[in-house]
Amino acid sequence: MAATESFSTSHPGDPKPGDLIEIFRPAYQHWALYLGDGYIINVTPVDEGPPATLASAKSVFSRKARVRMQLLKDVVGNDTYRINNKHDGTYPPLPVEEIIRRAEYLIDQEVSYDLLGNNCEHFVTLLRYGEGVSDQAKRAIGAIGFVTAAASALSLLGLLRSRSRERQY
């Protein structure tokens, strides 16, 4: 399968148990793990009911999440998704039986959630590889670092300019 091939509920693709599913939301990607028979496991905000998809803004600020088993088609809705086991070359996947066993153990449990340190991508990569990894979080942390550095540089320039004006008088 091509890495850029996307699927929707009308063109579902062929995920296998243990595959990582990347769902493309308007402003971010949501991640799930395929269990089989059309079902996925994913994290949703605690205060939303079973059909929740982390599509709401409040999920970004939530500190707790609930692990849910849902139909892939219900979670994807009108969005698209792709099978994306992108870390297989870096982290060897655990045996499928172990991935599924670990995932099923967590269904309906409440877990901590943090956009940068423990998000939906961390959750599913931890199940597949035994290592929680999130490229989304790395990009966000990098962007925050860049904005902070730029703001600091601009503040320093402003301070230097105000001091040079003071000296002129």
N, C-alpha and C positions, 0 to 999 in steps of 0.2 A: 504494500500500500504506500502511496506517495505521502510524504510528511505533511503536505499542504492540503490533502483531500479532506473536505468537511462533509459532515452528514447532518441530516435533520430527521424529524420523525417521519417525513415522507420518503426519505432516502437514508435508512438506518445504519448502513455499514454492517460489519460483522465482528463486534467486540467479543473477546474471549474472557472467561472468568479470570480475574486478577489484573485486567487491563486498566490503565489510567484513562479517564475520560475528561477531556478539556472542553468545557462548555463556554461558548463565546457570548457573554452578556454585553449590553451596550457600552459599559465603561470599564469592564474588567473580565477576567476569566474565572469561572467557578470550576472546581475539580471534584470528581467523584471516582469511585472504584467500581468496576463492573463485577457483579456477583454471578450473573448468569440468568437465563430465562427472562431477560428484559429488565432485571432489577439492578440497581446500583446502591452503594452506601455512600453517604455524604454527611456533612455537618450543616445544620441549620440553626438560626437563632433560637434560643430557648423559649422565648415568648411567642413564637409563631407556631401555628398548627402543623400537622403532618404534611400538607402540600407545600410547605415553605421551600423556597429555592435560593435563598440568600440574595434575591434580586432587590430587596429593599435597602434603603440607605442605612436603616438602623442596624443592619448586620455588621456594617463596618465598625460601629462603635460598641457592639456587644462584647462582653467579657466572658460569656458562657455560650456554649452551643450544645445541641442535642444531636446525637448520631442517629441517623434515620436510614431505613431501607425503603426505597421508593422506586417506582417504575421510571426508567430512563426517559421515556417519552413524556412523562408528567413533569420531570425536572427540566428537561430541555425546552418544552413548550414550543414557541415559535423561533427560538434561537437555533444556532447550529452548534455542532460539536465535532471533535475528532478523537480518535484513539491516539494517545500520545504517551508512549512509554520512553520518553526522551532520556531518561537517566540509565537505561539498561546497559550502556557502554561503560558507565562509571561505577554503578552499584549493581551487583548481580541480584536479580529478583529472587525473592524467597520462593520455595516450592508453592505452587498454586493452592494446594490443600491447606498449607499453613496460612497463606494470605487470607483465604476465605474463612478459616477457623478464627483467626484474629479479628477479622471484620465482623463476623457474626456475633462474637462475644461482646462487642461494643454497641450493638444495636440498642437503641432507646436509652443509652447512658448519657449523662451530662458530662461534658468535657470543657476545659478552659479553652478560650478562643482569644487570639491576639492577631490582629491584621499583619503585623510585621514578624512576630516570633512563633506563632502557632495557628496558622490559618488552614483553610480547606486543602490547599496544596501540600502543606506540611503533613496534614492528617493522612492523605492517601499515599504519599510517598513513604511515610513511616510504615504503613501497612504492606506496601509492595516490596520495599527494600530493607526495612528495619532501620531506615535513616530518614528523618524528616527534612526535606529540602524544598525550598520555594524560590524559584527564579523571580516571581512577581515581587516577593518581599525584598530580595536583593536589589531589584531595580528601584523599588520605592525607597529603600534605605539610601541607595546611591543618589537618587534625585533629591532626597531631603538633605543629604550631605552637600550636594552641589548648591542648592538654594541657600543653605546656611553659610557656606563659604562665600557665595556671591553677596549675600546681605552683609556679612562681616567686612568684606572688601569695600563695599559701597559706604558703610558706616565709617570705616577708617578714612576713606577719601574725603567724606564730608567733614570729619574731624580735622584732617590736615588742612582742608580749604578754609575752615573757620579760623583755625590758628594762624594761617598765613594772612588772612584779612585783618586779624587783630594786630599783627605786627606792623602792618602798614600805617596804622593810625597813631 
